[in-house]
Amino acid sequence: MIPKDPAMLLSFVNLKLRDYYGSLEALCEDLDVDGEEIAGKLAAIDYHYDKEKNRFV
């Protein structure tokens, strides 16, 4: 289960991307979550996925 709070979600997703997954797509597939939903929640707090850095910035 992923956090619902956007700030906690940001921390959770960036940690997983840094330590375990090479892309947002791989994370979403493995955890069976919707990448667009994650991106939307994080965009609401002005964070966007950077493919080169493999993290939300």
C-alpha distance matrix in Angstrom:
0.0 3.8 6.7 9.1 12.2 13.8 15.3 12.2 10.6 13.9 14.0 10.6 11.6 15.2 14.7 12.9 15.7 18.3 17.6 16.1 16.6 19.9 18.7 16.1 16.8 16.0 12.6 11.8 13.5 12.0 8.3 9.6 9.0 12.1 14.0 16.3 13.8 12.5 16.3 17.3 15.3 16.5 20.0 20.2 20.5 22.7 20.7 21.1 20.2 23.2 23.5 26.2 24.3 20.9 19.3 19.0 22.3
3.8 0.0 3.8 6.5 9.2 10.3 11.7 8.9 6.8 10.2 10.7 7.6 8.5 12.1 12.2 10.9 13.4 16.1 16.0 15.1 15.2 18.2 16.7 13.9 15.3 15.1 11.4 10.8 13.4 12.4 8.8 10.3 8.5 10.9 11.9 14.0 11.5 9.6 13.1 14.3 12.0 12.9 16.5 16.8 16.8 19.0 16.9 17.6 17.0 20.0 20.7 23.4 21.4 18.2 16.2 15.5 18.7
6.7 3.8 0.0 3.8 5.7 7.5 8.8 6.0 5.1 8.8 9.4 7.5 9.2 12.4 12.7 12.6 15.0 17.2 17.5 17.3 17.7 20.5 18.9 16.0 17.9 18.1 14.4 13.8 16.9 16.0 12.5 13.9 11.6 13.2 13.8 15.2 12.3 10.1 13.4 13.9 10.8 11.7 15.3 15.0 14.6 17.3 15.7 17.2 17.3 20.5 21.8 24.4 22.0 19.3 16.6 15.3 17.9
9.1 6.5 3.8 0.0 3.8 6.2 8.7 7.4 6.4 9.9 11.5 10.4 11.5 14.6 15.6 15.6 17.5 19.9 20.7 20.5 20.3 22.7 20.7 17.3 19.1 19.9 16.4 15.2 18.4 18.2 14.7 15.2 12.3 13.0 13.8 14.3 10.8 9.5 12.6 12.1 8.8 10.6 13.8 12.7 12.9 16.0 15.2 16.9 17.6 21.1 22.8 25.6 23.5 20.9 18.1 16.1 18.4
12.2 9.2 5.7 3.8 0.0 3.8 5.7 5.4 6.0 8.6 10.1 10.4 11.9 14.1 15.4 16.2 17.9 19.8 21.0 21.4 21.4 23.6 21.7 18.5 20.8 21.8 18.3 17.6 21.0 20.8 17.5 18.4 15.3 15.7 15.7 15.9 12.7 10.9 13.1 12.5 8.8 9.7 12.8 11.3 10.6 14.0 13.6 16.0 17.4 20.6 22.8 25.3 22.9 20.8 17.6 15.2 16.8
13.8 10.3 7.5 6.2 3.8 0.0 3.8 5.5 4.9 6.1 8.7 9.7 10.2 12.0 14.0 15.1 16.0 17.9 19.7 20.3 19.8 21.6 19.4 16.3 18.9 20.3 17.0 16.4 20.1 20.3 17.4 18.3 14.9 14.6 13.8 13.8 11.2 8.8 10.2 9.8 6.1 6.0 9.2 8.2 7.2 10.3 9.8 12.3 13.9 17.2 19.6 22.1 19.8 18.0 14.6 11.8 13.2
15.3 11.7 8.8 8.7 5.7 3.8 0.0 3.8 5.4 5.1 6.5 8.7 10.1 10.8 12.5 14.4 15.5 16.6 18.4 19.7 19.7 21.5 19.8 17.2 20.3 21.3 18.0 18.1 21.8 21.6 18.9 20.4 17.4 17.5 16.3 16.7 14.5 11.6 12.5 12.8 9.5 8.0 11.1 10.4 8.0 10.7 10.0 13.0 14.5 17.2 19.8 21.7 19.0 17.6 13.9 11.4 12.2
12.2 8.9 6.0 7.4 5.4 5.5 3.8 0.0 3.8 5.4 5.2 6.1 8.5 10.0 10.6 12.3 14.2 15.4 16.5 17.5 18.1 20.4 19.1 16.6 19.5 19.9 16.3 16.7 20.1 19.4 16.5 18.4 15.8 16.7 16.0 17.1 14.7 11.7 13.6 14.4 11.0 10.1 13.7 13.3 11.5 14.1 12.6 15.0 15.7 18.4 20.5 22.4 19.5 17.6 14.3 12.6 14.2
10.6 6.8 5.1 6.4 6.0 4.9 5.4 3.8 0.0 3.8 5.5 5.0 5.9 8.4 9.8 10.5 11.9 14.0 15.3 15.7 15.6 17.8 16.1 13.2 15.9 16.6 13.1 13.1 16.7 16.3 13.5 15.1 12.3 13.0 12.2 13.5 11.2 8.0 10.2 11.4 8.5 7.8 11.6 11.9 10.8 13.0 11.0 12.6 12.9 15.9 17.7 20.1 17.6 15.2 12.2 10.5 12.9
13.9 10.2 8.8 9.9 8.6 6.1 5.1 5.4 3.8 0.0 3.8 5.5 5.3 6.0 8.4 10.0 10.5 12.0 14.1 15.1 14.8 16.4 14.7 12.3 15.6 16.5 13.3 14.0 17.6 17.5 15.3 17.1 14.3 14.5 12.7 13.9 12.5 8.9 9.7 11.5 9.1 6.7 10.2 11.2 9.4 10.7 8.2 10.0 10.4 13.0 15.2 17.2 14.5 12.6 9.2 7.2 9.2
14.0 10.7 9.4 11.5 10.1 8.7 6.5 5.2 5.5 3.8 0.0 3.8 5.6 5.4 6.1 8.6 10.0 10.5 12.1 13.7 14.3 16.4 15.6 13.8 17.2 17.2 14.0 15.4 18.7 17.9 15.8 18.3 16.0 17.0 15.4 17.1 15.7 12.1 13.2 15.2 12.7 10.5 13.9 14.8 12.5 13.8 11.3 13.1 13.0 14.9 16.8 18.2 15.0 13.3 10.1 9.3 11.0
10.6 7.6 7.5 10.4 10.4 9.7 8.7 6.1 5.0 5.5 3.8 0.0 3.8 5.6 5.3 6.2 8.6 10.0 10.7 11.5 12.2 14.9 14.2 12.3 15.2 14.8 11.2 12.6 15.8 14.5 12.2 15.0 13.2 14.8 13.7 16.0 14.6 11.0 13.1 15.3 13.0 11.6 15.2 16.2 14.7 16.2 13.4 14.5 13.7 15.8 17.0 18.8 15.9 13.4 10.8 10.7 13.4
11.6 8.5 9.2 11.5 11.9 10.2 10.1 8.5 5.9 5.3 5.6 3.8 0.0 3.8 5.4 5.1 6.0 8.5 10.0 10.1 9.8 12.0 10.7 8.6 11.7 11.7 8.4 9.8 13.2 12.6 10.8 13.3 11.3 12.3 10.6 13.1 12.4 8.7 10.3 13.2 11.7 10.0 13.3 15.1 14.1 14.8 11.6 11.8 10.4 12.6 13.5 15.6 13.1 10.2 7.9 8.1 11.4
15.2 12.1 12.4 14.6 14.1 12.0 10.8 10.0 8.4 6.0 5.4 5.6 3.8 0.0 3.8 5.4 5.0 6.0 8.5 9.9 9.7 11.2 10.5 9.5 13.1 13.0 10.3 12.5 15.6 15.0 14.0 16.5 14.7 15.5 13.1 15.4 15.2 11.4 11.9 15.0 13.7 11.1 14.0 16.1 14.4 14.5 11.0 11.2 9.6 10.9 12.1 13.3 10.3 8.2 5.5 6.5 9.1
14.7 12.2 12.7 15.6 15.4 14.0 12.5 10.6 9.8 8.4 6.1 5.3 5.4 3.8 0.0 3.8 5.5 5.1 6.0 8.0 9.3 11.7 12.1 11.6 14.8 13.8 11.0 13.7 16.3 14.8 13.8 17.0 15.9 17.4 15.6 18.3 17.8 14.1 15.3 18.2 16.6 14.4 17.5 19.4 17.5 17.9 14.6 15.0 13.3 14.2 14.9 15.8 12.6 10.5 8.7 10.2 12.6
12.9 10.9 12.6 15.6 16.2 15.1 14.4 12.3 10.5 10.0 8.6 6.2 5.1 5.4 3.8 0.0 3.8 5.5 5.3 5.3 6.3 9.4 9.8 9.3 12.0 10.4 7.5 10.5 12.8 11.1 10.4 13.8 13.1 15.0 13.5 16.7 16.5 13.1 14.7 17.9 16.7 15.0 18.1 20.2 19.0 19.4 15.9 15.7 13.3 14.5 14.3 15.7 13.1 10.2 9.3 11.3 14.4
15.7 13.4 15.0 17.5 17.9 16.0 15.5 14.2 11.9 10.5 10.0 8.6 6.0 5.0 5.5 3.8 0.0 3.8 5.7 5.7 4.7 6.5 6.7 7.0 10.1 9.0 7.1 10.3 12.6 11.7 11.9 14.7 13.8 14.9 12.6 15.7 16.3 12.9 13.5 17.1 16.6 14.5 17.0 19.6 18.5 18.2 14.5 13.5 10.7 11.2 10.7 11.9 9.6 6.5 6.4 9.2 12.2
18.3 16.1 17.2 19.9 19.8 17.9 16.6 15.4 14.0 12.0 10.5 10.0 8.5 6.0 5.1 5.5 3.8 0.0 3.8 6.1 6.7 7.8 9.3 10.4 13.5 12.2 10.7 14.0 16.1 14.9 15.1 18.2 17.5 18.7 16.3 19.2 19.7 16.2 16.5 20.0 19.3 16.7 19.2 21.8 20.1 19.6 15.9 15.3 12.7 12.4 12.1 12.2 9.2 7.4 7.3 10.5 12.7
17.6 16.0 17.5 20.7 21.0 19.7 18.4 16.5 15.3 14.1 12.1 10.7 10.0 8.5 6.0 5.3 5.7 3.8 0.0 3.8 6.5 8.7 11.0 12.2 14.7 12.4 10.9 14.5 16.0 13.9 14.4 17.8 17.8 19.7 17.9 21.2 21.4 18.0 19.0 22.4 21.5 19.4 22.1 24.5 22.9 22.8 19.2 18.7 16.0 15.9 15.3 15.4 12.8 10.7 11.0 13.9 16.3
16.1 15.1 17.3 20.5 21.4 20.3 19.7 17.5 15.7 15.1 13.7 11.5 10.1 9.9 8.0 5.3 5.7 6.1 3.8 0.0 3.8 7.0 9.2 10.6 12.2 9.4 8.1 11.9 12.7 10.4 11.5 14.9 15.5 17.6 16.1 19.7 20.1 17.1 18.4 21.9 21.3 19.6 22.4 24.8 23.8 23.8 20.1 19.2 16.1 16.4 15.1 15.8 13.9 11.1 11.9 14.9 17.8
16.6 15.2 17.7 20.3 21.4 19.8 19.7 18.1 15.6 14.8 14.3 12.2 9.8 9.7 9.3 6.3 4.7 6.7 6.5 3.8 0.0 3.8 5.5 7.3 8.7 6.1 5.8 9.5 10.3 9.1 10.7 13.5 13.8 15.3 13.4 16.9 18.0 15.3 16.1 19.7 19.7 18.1 20.5 23.3 22.7 22.2 18.5 16.9 13.6 13.8 12.0 13.2 12.0 8.7 10.2 13.2 16.4
19.9 18.2 20.5 22.7 23.6 21.6 21.5 20.4 17.8 16.4 16.4 14.9 12.0 11.2 11.7 9.4 6.5 7.8 8.7 7.0 3.8 0.0 3.8 7.2 8.4 6.7 7.9 11.1 11.8 11.6 13.6 15.7 15.8 16.6 14.1 17.3 19.0 16.4 16.4 20.2 20.8 18.9 20.6 23.8 23.3 22.3 18.5 16.4 12.7 12.0 9.5 10.3 9.9 7.0 9.7 13.1 15.9
18.7 16.7 18.9 20.7 21.7 19.4 19.8 19.1 16.1 14.7 15.6 14.2 10.7 10.5 12.1 9.8 6.7 9.3 11.0 9.2 5.5 3.8 0.0 3.8 5.3 5.3 6.5 8.8 10.0 10.9 12.4 13.9 13.4 13.5 10.7 13.6 15.7 13.4 13.0 16.8 17.8 16.1 17.5 20.8 20.7 19.6 16.0 13.5 9.8 9.8 7.3 9.4 9.5 6.0 8.4 11.1 14.2
16.1 13.9 16.0 17.3 18.5 16.3 17.2 16.6 13.2 12.3 13.8 12.3 8.6 9.5 11.6 9.3 7.0 10.4 12.2 10.6 7.3 7.2 3.8 0.0 3.8 5.5 5.1 6.2 8.6 10.0 10.5 11.6 10.3 10.0 7.1 10.1 11.9 9.6 9.6 13.3 14.2 12.9 14.5 17.7 17.9 17.2 13.7 11.4 8.1 9.5 8.1 11.2 10.9 7.2 8.0 9.5 13.1
16.8 15.3 17.9 19.1 20.8 18.9 20.3 19.5 15.9 15.6 17.2 15.2 11.7 13.1 14.8 12.0 10.1 13.5 14.7 12.2 8.7 8.4 5.3 3.8 0.0 3.8 5.5 5.2 6.1 8.6 10.0 10.1 9.5 9.2 7.0 10.1 12.4 11.2 11.4 14.7 16.1 15.5 16.9 19.9 20.7 20.0 16.8 14.2 11.0 12.4 10.3 13.4 13.9 10.4 11.7 13.1 16.6
16.0 15.1 18.1 19.9 21.8 20.3 21.3 19.9 16.6 16.5 17.2 14.8 11.7 13.0 13.8 10.4 9.0 12.2 12.4 9.4 6.1 6.7 5.3 5.5 3.8 0.0 3.8 5.5 5.2 6.1 8.5 9.6 10.3 11.2 9.8 13.3 15.0 13.4 14.2 17.6 18.5 17.8 19.6 22.5 22.9 22.5 19.1 16.9 13.5 14.5 12.2 14.6 14.6 11.0 12.6 14.7 18.3
12.6 11.4 14.4 16.4 18.3 17.0 18.0 16.3 13.1 13.3 14.0 11.2 8.4 10.3 11.0 7.5 7.1 10.7 10.9 8.1 5.8 7.9 6.5 5.1 5.5 3.8 0.0 3.8 5.5 5.3 6.0 8.1 8.1 9.7 8.6 12.3 13.1 11.0 12.5 15.8 16.0 15.4 17.8 20.3 20.5 20.6 17.2 15.6 12.7 14.3 12.9 15.5 14.6 10.8 11.3 13.0 16.7
11.8 10.8 13.8 15.2 17.6 16.4 18.1 16.7 13.1 14.0 15.4 12.6 9.8 12.5 13.7 10.5 10.3 14.0 14.5 11.9 9.5 11.1 8.8 6.2 5.2 5.5 3.8 0.0 3.8 5.5 5.3 5.4 4.8 6.2 5.9 9.6 10.3 9.1 11.0 13.8 14.3 14.6 16.7 19.0 19.9 20.2 17.2 15.5 13.0 15.3 14.2 17.3 16.9 13.1 13.3 14.0 17.8
13.5 13.4 16.9 18.4 21.0 20.1 21.8 20.1 16.7 17.6 18.7 15.8 13.2 15.6 16.3 12.8 12.6 16.1 16.0 12.7 10.3 11.8 10.0 8.6 6.1 5.2 5.5 3.8 0.0 3.8 5.6 5.0 6.8 8.4 8.8 12.2 13.3 12.7 14.5 17.1 17.9 18.3 20.3 22.6 23.6 23.8 20.8 18.9 16.1 18.0 16.2 19.1 19.1 15.4 16.2 17.4 21.2
12.0 12.4 16.0 18.2 20.8 20.3 21.6 19.4 16.3 17.5 17.9 14.5 12.6 15.0 14.8 11.1 11.7 14.9 13.9 10.4 9.1 11.6 10.9 10.0 8.6 6.1 5.3 5.5 3.8 0.0 3.8 5.5 8.0 10.8 11.4 15.0 15.4 14.2 16.4 19.2 19.3 19.5 22.0 24.1 24.7 25.2 22.0 20.5 17.7 19.4 17.7 20.3 19.7 15.9 16.6 18.2 21.9
8.3 8.8 12.5 14.7 17.5 17.4 18.9 16.5 13.5 15.3 15.8 12.2 10.8 14.0 13.8 10.4 11.9 15.1 14.4 11.5 10.7 13.6 12.4 10.5 10.0 8.5 6.0 5.3 5.6 3.8 0.0 3.8 5.6 9.1 10.3 13.7 13.2 12.0 14.9 17.2 16.8 17.3 20.2 21.8 22.4 23.4 20.5 19.5 17.3 19.6 18.6 21.4 20.3 16.6 16.4 17.3 21.1
9.6 10.3 13.9 15.2 18.4 18.3 20.4 18.4 15.1 17.1 18.3 15.0 13.3 16.5 17.0 13.8 14.7 18.2 17.8 14.9 13.5 15.7 13.9 11.6 10.1 9.6 8.1 5.4 5.0 5.5 3.8 0.0 3.8 7.0 9.3 12.3 11.9 11.8 14.6 16.5 16.5 17.7 20.1 21.7 22.9 23.9 21.3 20.1 18.1 20.7 19.6 22.7 22.2 18.4 18.3 18.8 22.5
9.0 8.5 11.6 12.3 15.3 14.9 17.4 15.8 12.3 14.3 16.0 13.2 11.3 14.7 15.9 13.1 13.8 17.5 17.8 15.5 13.8 15.8 13.4 10.3 9.5 10.3 8.1 4.8 6.8 8.0 5.6 3.8 0.0 3.8 6.3 9.0 8.1 8.1 11.1 12.7 12.8 14.2 16.5 17.9 19.3 20.4 18.0 17.0 15.4 18.4 18.0 21.3 20.6 17.0 16.3 16.1 19.8
12.1 10.9 13.2 13.0 15.7 14.6 17.5 16.7 13.0 14.5 17.0 14.8 12.3 15.5 17.4 15.0 14.9 18.7 19.7 17.6 15.3 16.6 13.5 10.0 9.2 11.2 9.7 6.2 8.4 10.8 9.1 7.0 3.8 0.0 3.8 5.5 5.3 6.5 8.8 10.0 11.0 12.6 14.2 15.8 17.8 18.5 16.5 15.0 13.8 17.0 16.7 20.3 20.1 16.7 16.0 15.3 18.8
14.0 11.9 13.8 13.8 15.7 13.8 16.3 16.0 12.2 12.7 15.4 13.7 10.6 13.1 15.6 13.5 12.6 16.3 17.9 16.1 13.4 14.1 10.7 7.1 7.0 9.8 8.6 5.9 8.8 11.4 10.3 9.3 6.3 3.8 0.0 3.8 5.4 5.1 6.0 8.4 9.9 10.6 11.9 14.2 15.8 15.9 13.5 11.6 10.1 13.2 13.0 16.7 16.6 13.3 12.7 12.0 15.4
16.3 14.0 15.2 14.3 15.9 13.8 16.7 17.1 13.5 13.9 17.1 16.0 13.1 15.4 18.3 16.7 15.7 19.2 21.2 19.7 16.9 17.3 13.6 10.1 10.1 13.3 12.3 9.6 12.2 15.0 13.7 12.3 9.0 5.5 3.8 0.0 3.8 5.4 5.0 5.9 8.6 9.8 10.1 12.2 14.6 14.5 12.9 11.0 10.6 13.9 14.3 18.0 18.2 15.4 14.5 12.9 15.8
13.8 11.5 12.3 10.8 12.7 11.2 14.5 14.7 11.2 12.5 15.7 14.6 12.4 15.2 17.8 16.5 16.3 19.7 21.4 20.1 18.0 19.0 15.7 11.9 12.4 15.0 13.1 10.3 13.3 15.4 13.2 11.9 8.1 5.3 5.4 3.8 0.0 3.8 5.5 5.1 6.2 8.6 9.7 10.8 13.2 14.2 13.0 12.1 12.3 16.0 16.8 20.4 19.9 17.1 15.5 13.6 16.4
12.5 9.6 10.1 9.5 10.9 8.8 11.6 11.7 8.0 8.9 12.1 11.0 8.7 11.4 14.1 13.1 12.9 16.2 18.0 17.1 15.3 16.4 13.4 9.6 11.2 13.4 11.0 9.1 12.7 14.2 12.0 11.8 8.1 6.5 5.1 5.4 3.8 0.0 3.8 5.4 5.2 6.2 8.5 10.0 11.4 12.3 10.4 9.9 9.8 13.5 14.6 18.0 16.9 14.1 12.1 10.3 13.3
16.3 13.1 13.4 12.6 13.1 10.2 12.5 13.6 10.2 9.7 13.2 13.1 10.3 11.9 15.3 14.7 13.5 16.5 19.0 18.4 16.1 16.4 13.0 9.6 11.4 14.2 12.5 11.0 14.5 16.4 14.9 14.6 11.1 8.8 6.0 5.0 5.5 3.8 0.0 3.8 5.6 5.2 5.9 8.6 10.1 10.0 8.0 6.7 7.1 10.9 12.4 15.8 15.2 12.9 11.0 8.6 11.2
17.3 14.3 13.9 12.1 12.5 9.8 12.8 14.4 11.4 11.5 15.2 15.3 13.2 15.0 18.2 17.9 17.1 20.0 22.4 21.9 19.7 20.2 16.8 13.3 14.7 17.6 15.8 13.8 17.1 19.2 17.2 16.5 12.7 10.0 8.4 5.9 5.1 5.4 3.8 0.0 3.8 5.4 5.0 6.3 9.1 9.6 9.1 8.7 10.3 14.0 15.8 19.2 18.6 16.5 14.4 11.6 13.5
15.3 12.0 10.8 8.8 8.8 6.1 9.5 11.0 8.5 9.1 12.7 13.0 11.7 13.7 16.6 16.7 16.6 19.3 21.5 21.3 19.7 20.8 17.8 14.2 16.1 18.5 16.0 14.3 17.9 19.3 16.8 16.5 12.8 11.0 9.9 8.6 6.2 5.2 5.6 3.8 0.0 3.8 5.5 5.3 7.2 9.1 8.8 9.8 11.5 15.3 17.4 20.5 19.2 17.1 14.4 11.4 13.2
16.5 12.9 11.7 10.6 9.7 6.0 8.0 10.1 7.8 6.7 10.5 11.6 10.0 11.1 14.4 15.0 14.5 16.7 19.4 19.6 18.1 18.9 16.1 12.9 15.5 17.8 15.4 14.6 18.3 19.5 17.3 17.7 14.2 12.6 10.6 9.8 8.6 6.2 5.2 5.4 3.8 0.0 3.8 5.2 5.4 6.4 5.2 6.7 8.8 12.3 14.8 17.6 16.0 14.4 11.3 8.0 9.5
20.0 16.5 15.3 13.8 12.8 9.2 11.1 13.7 11.6 10.2 13.9 15.2 13.3 14.0 17.5 18.1 17.0 19.2 22.1 22.4 20.5 20.6 17.5 14.5 16.9 19.6 17.8 16.7 20.3 22.0 20.2 20.1 16.5 14.2 11.9 10.1 9.7 8.5 5.9 5.0 5.5 3.8 0.0 3.8 5.3 4.6 4.9 5.7 8.8 12.1 14.9 17.6 16.6 15.5 12.8 9.3 9.9
20.2 16.8 15.0 12.7 11.3 8.2 10.4 13.3 11.9 11.2 14.8 16.2 15.1 16.1 19.4 20.2 19.6 21.8 24.5 24.8 23.3 23.8 20.8 17.7 19.9 22.5 20.3 19.0 22.6 24.1 21.8 21.7 17.9 15.8 14.2 12.2 10.8 10.0 8.6 6.3 5.3 5.2 3.8 0.0 3.8 5.5 7.4 9.3 12.5 15.7 18.6 21.2 20.0 18.9 15.9 12.3 12.6
20.5 16.8 14.6 12.9 10.6 7.2 8.0 11.5 10.8 9.4 12.5 14.7 14.1 14.4 17.5 19.0 18.5 20.1 22.9 23.8 22.7 23.3 20.7 17.9 20.7 22.9 20.5 19.9 23.6 24.7 22.4 22.9 19.3 17.8 15.8 14.6 13.2 11.4 10.1 9.1 7.2 5.4 5.3 3.8 0.0 3.8 5.8 9.1 12.3 15.1 18.4 20.5 18.7 17.9 14.6 10.9 10.5
22.7 19.0 17.3 16.0 14.0 10.3 10.7 14.1 13.0 10.7 13.8 16.2 14.8 14.5 17.9 19.4 18.2 19.6 22.8 23.8 22.2 22.3 19.6 17.2 20.0 22.5 20.6 20.2 23.8 25.2 23.4 23.9 20.4 18.5 15.9 14.5 14.2 12.3 10.0 9.6 9.1 6.4 4.6 5.5 3.8 0.0 3.8 6.6 10.3 12.5 16.0 17.9 16.5 16.3 13.2 9.5 8.3
20.7 16.9 15.7 15.2 13.6 9.8 10.0 12.6 11.0 8.2 11.3 13.4 11.6 11.0 14.6 15.9 14.5 15.9 19.2 20.1 18.5 18.5 16.0 13.7 16.8 19.1 17.2 17.2 20.8 22.0 20.5 21.3 18.0 16.5 13.5 12.9 13.0 10.4 8.0 9.1 8.8 5.2 4.9 7.4 5.8 3.8 0.0 3.8 6.9 9.3 12.7 14.7 13.0 12.6 9.4 5.7 5.2
21.1 17.6 17.2 16.9 16.0 12.3 13.0 15.0 12.6 10.0 13.1 14.5 11.8 11.2 15.0 15.7 13.5 15.3 18.7 19.2 16.9 16.4 13.5 11.4 14.2 16.9 15.6 15.5 18.9 20.5 19.5 20.1 17.0 15.0 11.6 11.0 12.1 9.9 6.7 8.7 9.8 6.7 5.7 9.3 9.1 6.6 3.8 0.0 3.8 6.4 9.6 12.0 11.1 10.5 8.2 5.0 5.6
20.2 17.0 17.3 17.6 17.4 13.9 14.5 15.7 12.9 10.4 13.0 13.7 10.4 9.6 13.3 13.3 10.7 12.7 16.0 16.1 13.6 12.7 9.8 8.1 11.0 13.5 12.7 13.0 16.1 17.7 17.3 18.1 15.4 13.8 10.1 10.6 12.3 9.8 7.1 10.3 11.5 8.8 8.8 12.5 12.3 10.3 6.9 3.8 0.0 3.8 6.2 9.0 8.4 7.1 5.6 4.2 6.4
23.2 20.0 20.5 21.1 20.6 17.2 17.2 18.4 15.9 13.0 14.9 15.8 12.6 10.9 14.2 14.5 11.2 12.4 15.9 16.4 13.8 12.0 9.8 9.5 12.4 14.5 14.3 15.3 18.0 19.4 19.6 20.7 18.4 17.0 13.2 13.9 16.0 13.5 10.9 14.0 15.3 12.3 12.1 15.7 15.1 12.5 9.3 6.4 3.8 0.0 3.8 5.6 5.5 5.6 5.6 5.9 6.6
23.5 20.7 21.8 22.8 22.8 19.6 19.8 20.5 17.7 15.2 16.8 17.0 13.5 12.1 14.9 14.3 10.7 12.1 15.3 15.1 12.0 9.5 7.3 8.1 10.3 12.2 12.9 14.2 16.2 17.7 18.6 19.6 18.0 16.7 13.0 14.3 16.8 14.6 12.4 15.8 17.4 14.8 14.9 18.6 18.4 16.0 12.7 9.6 6.2 3.8 0.0 3.8 5.5 4.7 7.0 8.7 10.2
26.2 23.4 24.4 25.6 25.3 22.1 21.7 22.4 20.1 17.2 18.2 18.8 15.6 13.3 15.8 15.7 11.9 12.2 15.4 15.8 13.2 10.3 9.4 11.2 13.4 14.6 15.5 17.3 19.1 20.3 21.4 22.7 21.3 20.3 16.7 18.0 20.4 18.0 15.8 19.2 20.5 17.6 17.6 21.2 20.5 17.9 14.7 12.0 9.0 5.6 3.8 0.0 3.8 5.5 8.2 10.4 11.0
24.3 21.4 22.0 23.5 22.9 19.8 19.0 19.5 17.6 14.5 15.0 15.9 13.1 10.3 12.6 13.1 9.6 9.2 12.8 13.9 12.0 9.9 9.5 10.9 13.9 14.6 14.6 16.9 19.1 19.7 20.3 22.2 20.6 20.1 16.6 18.2 19.9 16.9 15.2 18.6 19.2 16.0 16.6 20.0 18.7 16.5 13.0 11.1 8.4 5.5 5.5 3.8 0.0 3.8 5.5 8.2 8.7
20.9 18.2 19.3 20.9 20.8 18.0 17.6 17.6 15.2 12.6 13.3 13.4 10.2 8.2 10.5 10.2 6.5 7.4 10.7 11.1 8.7 7.0 6.0 7.2 10.4 11.0 10.8 13.1 15.4 15.9 16.6 18.4 17.0 16.7 13.3 15.4 17.1 14.1 12.9 16.5 17.1 14.4 15.5 18.9 17.9 16.3 12.6 10.5 7.1 5.6 4.7 5.5 3.8 0.0 3.8 7.2 9.3
19.3 16.2 16.6 18.1 17.6 14.6 13.9 14.3 12.2 9.2 10.1 10.8 7.9 5.5 8.7 9.3 6.4 7.3 11.0 11.9 10.2 9.7 8.4 8.0 11.7 12.6 11.3 13.3 16.2 16.6 16.4 18.3 16.3 16.0 12.7 14.5 15.5 12.1 11.0 14.4 14.4 11.3 12.8 15.9 14.6 13.2 9.4 8.2 5.6 5.6 7.0 8.2 5.5 3.8 0.0 3.8 6.2
19.0 15.5 15.3 16.1 15.2 11.8 11.4 12.6 10.5 7.2 9.3 10.7 8.1 6.5 10.2 11.3 9.2 10.5 13.9 14.9 13.2 13.1 11.1 9.5 13.1 14.7 13.0 14.0 17.4 18.2 17.3 18.8 16.1 15.3 12.0 12.9 13.6 10.3 8.6 11.6 11.4 8.0 9.3 12.3 10.9 9.5 5.7 5.0 4.2 5.9 8.7 10.4 8.2 7.2 3.8 0.0 3.8
22.3 18.7 17.9 18.4 16.8 13.2 12.2 14.2 12.9 9.2 11.0 13.4 11.4 9.1 12.6 14.4 12.2 12.7 16.3 17.8 16.4 15.9 14.2 13.1 16.6 18.3 16.7 17.8 21.2 21.9 21.1 22.5 19.8 18.8 15.4 15.8 16.4 13.3 11.2 13.5 13.2 9.5 9.9 12.6 10.5 8.3 5.2 5.6 6.4 6.6 10.2 11.0 8.7 9.3 6.2 3.8 0.0
